[in-house]
């Protein structure tokens, strides 16, 4: 089984491929601002999409998307604000989560749009 970091890298690669297949333009990956990191910044249909990728090997402790904390949401919104200002963007913004389960039995990707309003 892959190490924790390898699993995360594999999940982010799967998420990028999924997004490209579904018509998203990827602008940045692993964008850092202070203590925050945005896994993927993409653009589709005049919408800037900030994407957090969560990858796990099982749902034993819960679905991957359940591990996005309020603190993480705050860090992501701060980083997104910085990215928008830094790049002088004028676009609607949406925060999504791509939840991935990878193990020897399955590989499942779930794209949750407007994710922070679901919790």
N, C-alpha and C positions, 0 to 999 in steps of 0.2 A: 504494500500500500504506500502511496506517495506521502511525503512529509506534509505538514500543515502548509508551508509556503508553496510547495510544488502543487498542492491541490488548489490553492488560491490562484496561482498563475494559470493552471489548466482551466479553471472556471472562467477567468477573465478572457482567455483566448476563445473559449466556447461562446461567451457572451458577445464578444466582438464579431465573430462569424455569424451568430444569430442576428445581430443588429444589421450587419451589412446585407445579409440575405433578405431582410425585411425592409430595405430601402432607407436605412439611416446612413447619414454621412458622419463618420467619426472625426471629430475635431482634435481631441486630446485624449490621452490615456494617462492615468496616474498623475493627474494635476495636483500639485502640492501648494498649500497656502498655510503657513504656520504649522500647526499640529494636524491639520486636515489634509486628507487626500481624497480626491474624487476619482473613482476607478475609471469611468468613461464619461466624456462630454461629447454629445452627439447632436445632430441637427436633422429634423425631419418636418416637412410641411410648415415651415416658418416658425418652428418651435425648437428652442434650445432645451435639450433633455440632459439632465444630470442623473447619472446612473450609478447606483451602488450595487456591486456584485457580491452575493453571499453564496458560498459553496460549502457543502457538507457531504459526508459519506452516507448519512442516514437522517431520518427524522426522529430518532430515538429521544432526543432532548427537545424537539420542536422543529418546526419548519425553518429553513435558513433565514427567511425574511423576518422572523421574530427576533433575530439577534441584532437588529438595527435599533440602537438605543436612542433615547431622547438627546443624549449628549452627542452622539454621532450625527443625528439630524441637524443639530445646531452647528456642528463643525462643517457639515456639507453645505448648509445654507450660507454660512460665512464665506466659505471658499467659492461658492457659486457667485455670490455678490462681488467678490474680488475679481473673478474671471470676467464678469460682465463689464465692470468698470475698466479694468485693465485693457480689454479689447474693444471698448466703446460700442457695445452691442445694444441693439434695441429690438428685443424679441421676447415673446412670451416664454416663460420658463416652466418646466415640469420636472418633478423629481420621481424617478422610477427605481424599482429594485428588480434585478434579475436574480432569481433564486434558482440554484442548481444543486441537484443531487447526483453525485457520481459514485458508483461502486461497481462491483463485478456483475451485479444483476441488472443494473439500469443506469441510464443517463437521462435525466429529466430537467428541462429548462422551463421555468415559469416567469413570464414577464408581467410585472405588476406596475401598471401605469398609475400616476398620481398616488404613489404608494404611501406617502406620509398622511394622506387623508383617510386611509383605510384602517389606521390603528387608533 
